[in-house]
């Protein structure tokens, strides 16, 4: 007689999981500002520090690189250090966001946010 009631319980469970995930996602997003990564190039002669959101926060250049004849090399090292920091920021963000879905019954390969 009340054949479809089992699906209502499943839907309530899914909605509860969605709300929990939304809360955990918001917490994880706020933590991304606190996580810092450092990228480097030239064996550490140029370092770039960024948040896990990819915001560049600091750049450090070894003084020995300040030779006008080496300007292009320094520019390349700066770009490489920033790219390294951005890649590390992406990895840190993915790791942090992966914590949000731990223990949830999501299909394999499903990425968040949608």
Backbone as a printed PyTorch tensor [residue, N CA C, xyz], in Angstrom:
tensor([[[  0.8080,  -1.1890,   0.0000],
         [  0.0000,   0.0000,   0.0000],
         [  0.8700,   1.2800,   0.0000]],

        [[  1.8800,   1.3380,   0.8350],
         [  2.7760,   2.4980,   0.8920],
         [  4.1340,   2.1030,   0.3080]],

        [[  4.0940,   1.7050,  -0.9070],
         [  5.2380,   1.0950,  -1.5660],
         [  6.4530,   2.0270,  -1.6810]],

        [[  6.2810,   3.3060,  -1.9160],
         [  7.3880,   4.2180,  -2.1860],
         [  8.0460,   4.8330,  -0.9610]],

        [[  7.6690,   4.4920,   0.2400],
         [  8.2170,   5.1390,   1.4430],
         [  9.6990,   4.8450,   1.6430]],

        [[ 10.1760,   3.7100,   1.1730],
         [ 11.6050,   3.3990,   1.3100],
         [ 12.4650,   4.4130,   0.5790]],

        [[ 11.9970,   4.9050,  -0.5210],
         [ 12.7410,   5.9010,  -1.2890],
         [ 12.7920,   7.2460,  -0.5810]],

        [[ 11.7820,   7.5510,   0.2070],
         [ 11.7760,   8.8120,   0.9580],
         [ 12.8890,   8.7900,   2.0040]],

        [[ 13.0610,   7.6500,   2.6630],
         [ 14.1530,   7.5160,   3.6350],
         [ 15.5080,   7.6550,   2.9730]],

        [[ 15.6530,   7.0700,   1.7820],
         [ 16.9070,   7.1970,   1.0340],
         [ 17.1640,   8.6510,   0.6530]],

        [[ 16.1130,   9.3430,   0.2380],
         [ 16.2380,  10.7440,  -0.1530],
         [ 16.6360,  11.5950,   1.0470]],

        [[ 16.0550,  11.3160,   2.2120],
         [ 16.3990,  12.0610,   3.4270],
         [ 17.8690,  11.8390,   3.7680]],

        [[ 18.3420,  10.6190,   3.5980],
         [ 19.7410,  10.3050,   3.8720],
         [ 20.6470,  11.0610,   2.9010]],

        [[ 20.2740,  11.0980,   1.6380],
         [ 21.0560,  11.8180,   0.6270],
         [ 21.0840,  13.3110,   0.9360]],

        [[ 19.9520,  13.8740,   1.3270],
         [ 19.8880,  15.3020,   1.6540],
         [ 20.7610,  15.6280,   2.8640]],

        [[ 20.7320,  14.7530,   3.8540],
         [ 21.5600,  14.9590,   5.0420],
         [ 23.0380,  14.9210,   4.6580]],

        [[ 23.4250,  13.9670,   3.8130],
         [ 24.8120,  13.8740,   3.3500],
         [ 25.2010,  15.1230,   2.5700]],

        [[ 24.2860,  15.6220,   1.7470],
         [ 24.5590,  16.8210,   0.9600],
         [ 24.7890,  18.0260,   1.8660]],

        [[ 23.9920,  18.1570,   2.9120],
         [ 24.1550,  19.2660,   3.8540],
         [ 25.4850,  19.1550,   4.5930]],

        [[ 25.8280,  17.9310,   5.0170],
         [ 27.1020,  17.7230,   5.6960],
         [ 28.2570,  18.0580,   4.7700]],

        [[ 28.1520,  17.6270,   3.5270],
         [ 29.2120,  17.8920,   2.5690],
         [ 29.3350,  19.3890,   2.3080]],

        [[ 28.2280,  20.0980,   2.2320],
         [ 28.2640,  21.5380,   2.0100],
         [ 28.9850,  22.2410,   3.1530]],

        [[ 28.7120,  21.8280,   4.3790],
         [ 29.3810,  22.4100,   5.5410],
         [ 30.8740,  22.1080,   5.5010]],

        [[ 31.2130,  20.8540,   5.2180],
         [ 32.6230,  20.4620,   5.1520],
         [ 33.3370,  21.1750,   4.0120]],

        [[ 32.6450,  21.3860,   2.8960],
         [ 33.2290,  22.0880,   1.7500],
         [ 33.5460,  23.5330,   2.1220]],

        [[ 32.6360,  24.1960,   2.8090],
         [ 32.8540,  25.5830,   3.2300],
         [ 34.0410,  25.6660,   4.1870]],

        [[ 34.1320,  24.7040,   5.1130],
         [ 35.2700,  24.6750,   6.0370],
         [ 36.5720,  24.4790,   5.2800]],

        [[ 36.5800,  23.5620,   4.3290],
         [ 37.7840,  23.2800,   3.5480],
         [ 38.1900,  24.5080,   2.7310]],

        [[ 37.2250,  25.1910,   2.1340],
         [ 37.5260,  26.3900,   1.3510],
         [ 38.1930,  27.4580,   2.2180]],

        [[ 37.7240,  27.6170,   3.4480],
         [ 38.3180,  28.6310,   4.3250],
         [ 39.7330,  28.2170,   4.7470]],

        [[ 39.9860,  26.9210,   4.8850],
         [ 41.3290,  26.4590,   5.2440],
         [ 42.3290,  26.6650,   4.1080]],

        [[ 41.8570,  26.7470,   2.8670],
         [ 42.7680,  26.9300,   1.7330],
         [ 43.5460,  28.2390,   1.8320]],

        [[ 42.9650,  29.2460,   2.4790],
         [ 43.6800,  30.5150,   2.6680],
         [ 44.8180,  30.3650,   3.6650]],

        [[ 44.6860,  29.4170,   4.5950],
         [ 45.6900,  29.2330,   5.6440],
         [ 46.8480,  28.3400,   5.1960]],

        [[ 46.6070,  27.4630,   4.2300],
         [ 47.6420,  26.5380,   3.7660],
         [ 48.5800,  27.2830,   2.8250]],

        [[ 49.8790,  27.1910,   3.0890],
         [ 50.8630,  27.8310,   2.2210],
         [ 51.7980,  26.7780,   1.6410]],

        [[ 52.1720,  27.0130,   0.3920],
         [ 53.1250,  26.1460,  -0.2920],
         [ 54.2450,  27.0180,  -0.8320]],

        [[ 55.4000,  26.3970,  -1.0570],
         [ 56.5340,  27.1230,  -1.6090],
         [ 57.0200,  26.4130,  -2.8550]],

        [[ 57.1220,  27.1780,  -3.9270],
         [ 57.6820,  26.6620,  -5.1750],
         [ 59.0720,  27.2490,  -5.3430]],

        [[ 59.9090,  26.5280,  -6.0630],
         [ 61.2610,  27.0430,  -6.2470],
         [ 61.7990,  26.6780,  -7.6170]],

        [[ 62.8450,  27.3820,  -7.9960],
         [ 63.5620,  27.0950,  -9.2300],
         [ 65.0170,  27.4900,  -9.0420]],

        [[ 65.8570,  27.0430,  -9.9690],
         [ 67.2750,  27.3920,  -9.8750],
         [ 67.9020,  26.8840,  -8.5990]],

        [[ 67.5690,  25.6570,  -8.2240],
         [ 68.1110,  25.0350,  -7.0030],
         [ 67.8540,  25.9010,  -5.7750]],

        [[ 66.6730,  26.5230,  -5.7370],
         [ 66.2830,  27.3160,  -4.5780],
         [ 66.7150,  28.7650,  -4.6370]],

        [[ 67.3150,  29.1900,  -5.7400],
         [ 67.7550,  30.5820,  -5.8400],
         [ 66.5730,  31.5320,  -5.9960]],

        [[ 65.4560,  31.0090,  -6.5170],
         [ 64.2220,  31.7880,  -6.6090],
         [ 63.1270,  30.9520,  -5.9550]],

        [[ 62.4400,  31.5470,  -4.9860],
         [ 61.3300,  30.8470,  -4.3380],
         [ 60.0870,  31.7200,  -4.3920]],

        [[ 58.9490,  31.0500,  -4.5220],
         [ 57.6640,  31.7370,  -4.5370],
         [ 56.7740,  31.0590,  -3.5100]],

        [[ 56.1290,  31.8500,  -2.6570],
         [ 55.2150,  31.3170,  -1.6500],
         [ 53.7960,  31.7150,  -2.0360]],

        [[ 52.8720,  30.7360,  -1.9570],
         [ 51.4850,  30.9880,  -2.3510],
         [ 50.5370,  30.2770,  -1.4040]],

        [[ 49.2880,  30.7490,  -1.3900],
         [ 48.2460,  30.0490,  -0.6370],
         [ 47.7820,  28.8640,  -1.4650]],

        [[ 47.0520,  27.9480,  -0.8370],
         [ 46.5260,  26.7980,  -1.5730],
         [ 45.4700,  27.2310,  -2.5920]],

        [[ 45.0110,  28.4630,  -2.4960],
         [ 44.0980,  29.0030,  -3.5050],
         [ 44.8690,  29.5450,  -4.7070]],

        [[ 46.2030,  29.5390,  -4.6200],
         [ 47.0280,  29.9880,  -5.7340],
         [ 47.4120,  31.4530,  -5.6710]],

        [[ 47.0900,  32.1380,  -4.5830],
         [ 47.4340,  33.5570,  -4.4290],
         [ 48.9150,  33.6770,  -4.0950]],

        [[ 49.6770,  34.3650,  -4.9390],
         [ 51.1000,  34.5650,  -4.7010],
         [ 51.2680,  35.5070,  -3.5130]],

        [[ 52.0440,  35.0680,  -2.5090],
         [ 52.1930,  35.8720,  -1.2870],
         [ 53.5900,  36.4510,  -1.1290]],

        [[ 54.5930,  35.7590,  -1.6520],
         [ 55.9580,  36.2580,  -1.4970],
         [ 56.8330,  35.7020,  -2.6080]],

        [[ 57.8540,  36.4570,  -2.9330],
         [ 58.8280,  36.0530,  -3.9380],
         [ 60.2010,  36.4070,  -3.4040]],

        [[ 61.1200,  35.4630,  -3.4550],
         [ 62.4690,  35.6900,  -2.9450],
         [ 63.4760,  35.3420,  -4.0350]],

        [[ 64.4140,  36.2630,  -4.2590],
         [ 65.4330,  36.0670,  -5.2830],
         [ 66.8060,  36.2070,  -4.6350]],

        [[ 67.6340,  35.1810,  -4.8360],
         [ 68.9960,  35.2190,  -4.2970],
         [ 69.7290,  36.4140,  -4.9080]],

        [[ 70.3960,  37.2390,  -4.0880],
         [ 71.0890,  38.4320,  -4.5910],
         [ 72.1460,  38.1430,  -5.6580]],

        [[ 72.6940,  36.9450,  -5.6620],
         [ 73.7300,  36.6340,  -6.6590],
         [ 73.1710,  36.6240,  -8.0850]],

        [[ 71.8690,  36.5990,  -8.2260],
         [ 71.2550,  36.5920,  -9.5510],
         [ 71.1150,  37.9840, -10.1580]],

        [[ 71.3910,  39.0150,  -9.3740],
         [ 71.2090,  40.3720,  -9.8740],
         [ 72.3990,  40.8320, -10.7030]],

        [[ 72.4980,  40.2540, -11.8590],
         [ 73.5160,  40.6140, -12.8330],
         [ 72.7540,  41.0440, -14.0760]],

        [[ 72.9380,  42.2790, -14.5250],
         [ 72.1690,  42.7590, -15.6820],
         [ 72.2800,  41.8490, -16.9170]],

        [[ 73.4000,  41.1790, -17.0620],
         [ 73.5670,  40.2950, -18.2220],
         [ 72.7290,  39.0220, -18.1040]],

        [[ 72.2530,  38.7250, -16.9130],
         [ 71.4920,  37.5000, -16.6580],
         [ 69.9990,  37.7730, -16.4700]],

        [[ 69.5470,  38.9110, -16.9330],
         [ 68.1610,  39.3080, -16.7180],
         [ 67.1580,  38.2610, -17.2220]],

        [[ 67.3560,  37.7460, -18.4210],
         [ 66.4250,  36.7620, -18.9830],
         [ 66.4100,  35.4700, -18.1690]],

        [[ 67.5680,  35.0780, -17.6610],
         [ 67.6500,  33.8700, -16.8350],
         [ 66.8370,  34.0740, -15.5590]],

        [[ 66.9910,  35.2330, -14.9350],
         [ 66.2640,  35.5350, -13.7020],
         [ 64.7590,  35.5480, -13.9700]],

        [[ 64.3460,  36.1560, -15.0680],
         [ 62.9320,  36.1900, -15.4080],
         [ 62.3790,  34.7790, -15.5890]],

        [[ 63.1400,  33.9160, -16.2680],
         [ 62.7160,  32.5280, -16.4660],
         [ 62.6180,  31.7890, -15.1300]],

        [[ 63.5710,  32.0320, -14.2400],
         [ 63.5480,  31.3900, -12.9280],
         [ 62.3480,  31.8520, -12.1090]],

        [[ 62.0020,  33.1260, -12.2250],
         [ 60.8370,  33.6490, -11.5020],
         [ 59.5680,  32.9660, -12.0080]],

        [[ 59.4250,  32.9010, -13.3120],
         [ 58.2390,  32.2510, -13.8830],
         [ 58.1770,  30.7880, -13.4480]],

        [[ 59.3160,  30.1040, -13.4740],
         [ 59.3530,  28.6900, -13.0790],
         [ 58.9790,  28.5160, -11.6060]],

        [[ 59.4720,  29.3920, -10.7480],
         [ 59.1550,  29.2930,  -9.3170],
         [ 57.6730,  29.5460,  -9.0640]],

        [[ 57.1050,  30.5250,  -9.7540],
         [ 55.6810,  30.8200,  -9.5850],
         [ 54.8390,  29.6510, -10.0830]],

        [[ 55.1960,  29.0810, -11.2260],
         [ 54.4580,  27.9240, -11.7480],
         [ 54.5560,  26.7330, -10.7930]],

        [[ 55.7250,  26.5320, -10.1990],
         [ 55.9000,  25.4480,  -9.2370],
         [ 55.0110,  25.6750,  -8.0160]],

        [[ 54.9690,  26.9170,  -7.5380],
         [ 54.1160,  27.2380,  -6.3880],
         [ 52.6410,  27.0240,  -6.7370]],

        [[ 52.2400,  27.4050,  -7.9400],
         [ 50.8550,  27.2170,  -8.3560],
         [ 50.5020,  25.7320,  -8.4360]],

        [[ 51.4090,  24.9260,  -8.9680],
         [ 51.1580,  23.4810,  -9.0550],
         [ 51.0360,  22.8720,  -7.6660]],

        [[ 51.9020,  23.3050,  -6.7570],
         [ 51.8350,  22.8060,  -5.3770],
         [ 50.5540,  23.2860,  -4.6930]],

        [[ 50.1280,  24.4920,  -5.0160],
         [ 48.8820,  25.0190,  -4.4510],
         [ 47.7010,  24.1800,  -4.9270]],

        [[ 47.6880,  23.8390,  -6.2000],
         [ 46.6110,  22.9950,  -6.7300],
         [ 46.5990,  21.6380,  -6.0410]],

        [[ 47.7780,  21.0530,  -5.8450],
         [ 47.8610,  19.7430,  -5.1880],
         [ 47.3680,  19.8350,  -3.7420]],

        [[ 47.7640,  20.9110,  -3.0360],
         [ 47.3270,  21.0860,  -1.6480],
         [ 45.8210,  21.2960,  -1.5860]],

        [[ 45.2690,  22.0560,  -2.5280],
         [ 43.8260,  22.2900,  -2.5610],
         [ 43.0800,  20.9890,  -2.8430]],

        [[ 43.5920,  20.1950,  -3.7870],
         [ 42.9430,  18.9220,  -4.1070],
         [ 42.9620,  17.9880,  -2.9040]],

        [[ 44.0810,  17.9720,  -2.1960],
         [ 44.1800,  17.1250,  -1.0000],
         [ 43.1920,  17.5760,   0.0670]],

        [[ 43.1170,  18.8840,   0.2720],
         [ 42.2130,  19.4260,   1.2960],
         [ 40.7560,  19.1620,   0.9210]],

        [[ 40.4180,  19.3520,  -0.3350],
         [ 39.0470,  19.1300,  -0.7720],
         [ 38.7130,  17.6350,  -0.7780]],

        [[ 39.7070,  16.7840,  -0.9770],
         [ 39.4880,  15.3450,  -0.9180],
         [ 39.0520,  14.9000,   0.4630]],

        [[ 39.4930,  15.6210,   1.4790],
         [ 39.0970,  15.3000,   2.8530],
         [ 37.5950,  15.4940,   3.0510]],

        [[ 37.0120,  16.3800,   2.2510],
         [ 35.5820,  16.6730,   2.3760],
         [ 34.7480,  15.4350,   2.0600]],

        [[ 35.1790,  14.6720,   1.0840],
         [ 34.3650,  13.5390,   0.6230],
         [ 34.7590,  12.2200,   1.2640]],

        [[ 35.7350,  12.2230,   2.1620],
         [ 36.1280,  10.9820,   2.8310],
         [ 34.9270,  10.3630,   3.5290]],

        [[ 34.7530,   9.0760,   3.3480],
         [ 33.6810,   8.3650,   4.0260],
         [ 32.3250,   8.4980,   3.3680]],

        [[ 32.2520,   9.2710,   2.2960],
         [ 30.9750,   9.4080,   1.6080],
         [ 30.9120,   8.3740,   0.4960]],

        [[ 29.7440,   7.9670,   0.1670],
         [ 29.5300,   6.9350,  -0.8280],
         [ 29.3410,   7.5580,  -2.2110]],

        [[ 30.3980,   8.2270,  -2.7320],
         [ 30.2970,   8.8660,  -4.0360],
         [ 30.8150,   7.9250,  -5.1120]],

        [[ 30.2940,   8.0440,  -6.3140],
         [ 30.7770,   7.1960,  -7.4060],
         [ 32.2610,   7.4650,  -7.6830]],

        [[ 33.0250,   6.4500,  -8.0970],
         [ 34.4370,   6.6400,  -8.4120],
         [ 34.6260,   7.6900,  -9.5060]],

        [[ 35.6250,   8.5300,  -9.3330],
         [ 35.9350,   9.5450, -10.3240],
         [ 35.1110,  10.8180, -10.2300]],

        [[ 34.1760,  10.8700,  -9.3320],
         [ 33.3530,  12.0750,  -9.1740],
         [ 34.1820,  13.1440,  -8.5140]],

        [[ 34.2650,  14.3050,  -9.1510],
         [ 35.0920,  15.3940,  -8.6440],
         [ 34.2140,  16.4930,  -8.0920]],

        [[ 34.7050,  17.1310,  -7.0410],
         [ 34.0050,  18.2620,  -6.4430],
         [ 34.9070,  19.4710,  -6.4910]],

        [[ 34.3900,  20.6610,  -6.5090],
         [ 32.9850,  20.9710,  -6.6630],
         [ 32.5270,  20.6460,  -8.0780]],

        [[ 31.2370,  20.4600,  -8.2020],
         [ 30.6570,  19.9710,  -9.4460],
         [ 30.9440,  20.8860, -10.5660]]])
